């Protein structure tokens, strides 16, 4: 009886260890990594990567990260184009000049 229990336990541990090392990145991600991965996946219309990145942090943290990324991107483009951030944001969204 103890032999069967030991074999069963060994199979369970082997399966658990195998599941832990399935080739995926198991490290924790911060909200900015999640936002960058999420936005780039959205731009490439890659639903699998969108779902993966969305699972790295809470929805609130992801929202904050995406907002921060948008702000930084608009500022960078505004500097590059020598325009106001407002004008760049409106152009990116296809809105008429204010």
Residue frames relative to the residue before (quaternion, step in Angstrom):
aa qw qx qy qz dx dy dz
X 1.0000 0.0000 0.0000 0.0000 0.00 0.00 0.00
X 0.6658 0.4960 -0.3119 0.4619 3.59 0.90 -0.87
X 0.6084 0.5634 -0.3450 0.4398 3.56 1.09 -0.66
X 0.6628 0.4956 -0.3010 0.4738 3.56 0.96 -0.88
X 0.6409 0.5241 -0.3156 0.4637 3.55 1.01 -0.83
X 0.6532 0.5104 -0.3055 0.4684 3.55 0.99 -0.88
X 0.6574 0.5018 -0.3096 0.4692 3.62 0.96 -0.85
X 0.6406 0.5226 -0.3173 0.4647 3.57 0.99 -0.83
X 0.6575 0.5052 -0.2967 0.4737 3.57 0.98 -0.89
X 0.6447 0.5194 -0.3188 0.4615 3.57 1.01 -0.82
X 0.6437 0.5104 -0.3247 0.4687 3.60 1.00 -0.83
X 0.6382 0.5302 -0.3231 0.4552 3.57 0.98 -0.84
X 0.6810 0.4835 -0.2939 0.4648 3.60 0.86 -0.93
X 0.6352 0.5226 -0.3316 0.4620 3.57 1.00 -0.78
X 0.6598 0.4982 -0.3050 0.4727 3.58 0.95 -0.87
X 0.6526 0.5145 -0.3166 0.4574 3.58 0.96 -0.85
X 0.6650 0.4873 -0.3052 0.4766 3.58 0.93 -0.84
X 0.6355 0.5329 -0.3248 0.4547 3.58 1.01 -0.80
X 0.6612 0.5029 -0.2987 0.4698 3.56 1.01 -0.78
X 0.6445 0.5274 -0.3258 0.4476 3.56 1.10 -0.63
X 0.7641 0.2922 -0.1714 0.5489 3.59 1.08 -0.58
X 0.1863 0.8189 -0.5177 0.1630 3.56 0.54 1.16
X 0.6647 -0.5331 0.2979 0.4304 3.58 1.19 0.42
X 0.5958 0.5565 -0.3742 0.4420 3.59 1.23 -0.10
X 0.5537 -0.5875 0.4829 0.3392 3.49 -1.32 0.44
X 0.1486 -0.8316 0.5328 0.0501 3.59 -0.47 1.20
X 0.4621 0.6786 -0.4675 0.3277 3.61 1.17 0.05
X 0.5382 -0.6078 0.4626 0.3564 3.55 -1.22 0.36
X 0.2701 -0.7547 0.5816 0.1386 3.53 -1.15 0.68
X 0.3717 -0.7023 0.5455 0.2666 3.55 -1.08 0.61
X 0.7023 -0.5072 0.3006 0.3990 3.54 -1.24 0.37
X 0.6415 0.5182 -0.3430 0.4498 3.61 1.06 -0.55
X 0.6105 0.5163 -0.3476 0.4898 3.60 1.09 -0.65
X 0.6480 0.5194 -0.3117 0.4618 3.56 0.96 -0.88
X 0.6657 0.5027 -0.3047 0.4597 3.58 0.91 -0.90
X 0.6574 0.5063 -0.3160 0.4601 3.60 0.91 -0.86
X 0.6694 0.4856 -0.2987 0.4763 3.58 0.93 -0.88
X 0.6556 0.5274 -0.3055 0.4457 3.58 0.96 -0.89
X 0.6988 0.4661 -0.2774 0.4664 3.59 0.81 -0.99
X 0.6653 0.4851 -0.3224 0.4670 3.60 0.91 -0.81
X 0.6342 0.5133 -0.3304 0.4745 3.61 1.05 -0.69
X 0.6267 0.5211 -0.3318 0.4750 3.59 1.04 -0.74
X 0.6530 0.5175 -0.3124 0.4563 3.59 0.96 -0.86
X 0.7265 0.3937 -0.2221 0.5175 3.59 1.13 -0.69
X 0.3734 -0.7566 0.4565 0.2824 3.59 1.34 0.04
X 0.3676 0.7164 -0.4903 0.3335 3.57 0.97 0.99
X 0.2606 -0.8255 0.4819 0.1355 3.57 0.08 1.32
X 0.6185 0.5523 -0.3499 0.4359 3.60 1.02 -0.71
X 0.6907 0.4521 -0.2745 0.4932 3.59 0.92 -0.89
X 0.5846 0.5623 -0.3697 0.4531 3.60 1.09 -0.63
X 0.6850 0.4854 -0.2780 0.4667 3.56 0.86 -1.00
X 0.6401 0.5265 -0.3261 0.4546 3.58 0.99 -0.82
X 0.6931 0.4727 -0.2814 0.4659 3.59 0.80 -1.00
X 0.6365 0.5385 -0.3280 0.4442 3.59 1.01 -0.76
X 0.6778 0.4961 -0.2871 0.4605 3.57 1.16 -0.50
X 0.5390 0.6576 -0.3927 0.3506 3.59 1.22 -0.22
X 0.7959 0.0957 -0.0213 0.5974 3.60 1.06 -0.72
X 0.6574 -0.4898 0.3759 0.4320 3.56 -1.26 0.14
X 0.6380 -0.5335 0.3779 0.4069 3.62 -1.15 0.43
X 0.6368 0.5291 -0.3334 0.4509 3.59 1.03 -0.74
X 0.6614 0.4960 -0.3037 0.4736 3.57 0.96 -0.87
X 0.6375 0.5220 -0.3272 0.4627 3.58 1.00 -0.80
X 0.6353 0.5301 -0.3209 0.4608 3.57 0.98 -0.83
X 0.6510 0.5037 -0.3093 0.4762 3.57 0.94 -0.87
X 0.6707 0.5083 -0.2973 0.4510 3.59 0.92 -0.91
X 0.6491 0.5022 -0.3139 0.4775 3.58 0.99 -0.83
X 0.6343 0.5210 -0.3260 0.4690 3.59 1.00 -0.79
X 0.6602 0.5003 -0.3054 0.4696 3.59 0.91 -0.89
X 0.6410 0.5182 -0.3192 0.4677 3.58 0.98 -0.83
X 0.6438 0.5211 -0.3183 0.4612 3.60 0.96 -0.85
X 0.6561 0.5120 -0.3151 0.4562 3.58 0.91 -0.90
X 0.6824 0.4872 -0.2893 0.4619 3.56 0.88 -0.95
X 0.6474 0.5200 -0.3219 0.4549 3.59 1.01 -0.79
X 0.6574 0.4983 -0.3120 0.4712 3.59 0.93 -0.86
X 0.6437 0.5102 -0.3260 0.4681 3.60 0.95 -0.80
X 0.6616 0.5064 -0.3118 0.4567 3.60 0.91 -0.90
X 0.6721 0.4825 -0.2981 0.4761 3.59 0.94 -0.86
X 0.6257 0.5382 -0.3387 0.4518 3.58 1.00 -0.76
X 0.6575 0.4936 -0.3102 0.4773 3.58 0.96 -0.83
X 0.6567 0.5247 -0.3020 0.4497 3.55 0.97 -0.91
X 0.7483 0.3868 -0.1955 0.5022 3.58 0.98 -0.88
X 0.3319 -0.7528 0.4888 0.2903 3.57 1.28 -0.23
X 0.4828 0.6071 -0.4555 0.4370 3.54 0.95 1.08
X 0.5925 -0.5446 0.4334 0.4055 3.55 -1.27 0.12
X 0.6021 -0.5569 0.4175 0.3912 3.60 -1.13 0.52
X 0.6157 0.5552 -0.3454 0.4398 3.59 1.06 -0.73
X 0.6690 0.4960 -0.2987 0.4661 3.58 0.90 -0.92
X 0.6495 0.5125 -0.3141 0.4656 3.59 0.98 -0.83
X 0.6597 0.5113 -0.3126 0.4535 3.59 0.89 -0.91
X 0.6651 0.4949 -0.3053 0.4685 3.57 0.93 -0.85
X 0.6396 0.5162 -0.3241 0.4683 3.58 1.01 -0.77
X 0.6587 0.5180 -0.3092 0.4497 3.60 0.92 -0.87
X 0.7210 0.4186 -0.2346 0.4999 3.55 1.09 -0.71
X 0.4861 -0.6937 0.4146 0.3326 3.57 1.29 0.02
X 0.4304 0.6926 -0.4648 0.3450 3.57 1.16 0.58
X 0.5473 -0.6058 0.4464 0.3665 3.60 -1.10 0.53
X 0.6172 -0.5400 0.4156 0.3933 3.56 -1.19 0.49
X 0.4188 -0.7236 0.4950 0.2367 3.55 -0.97 0.87
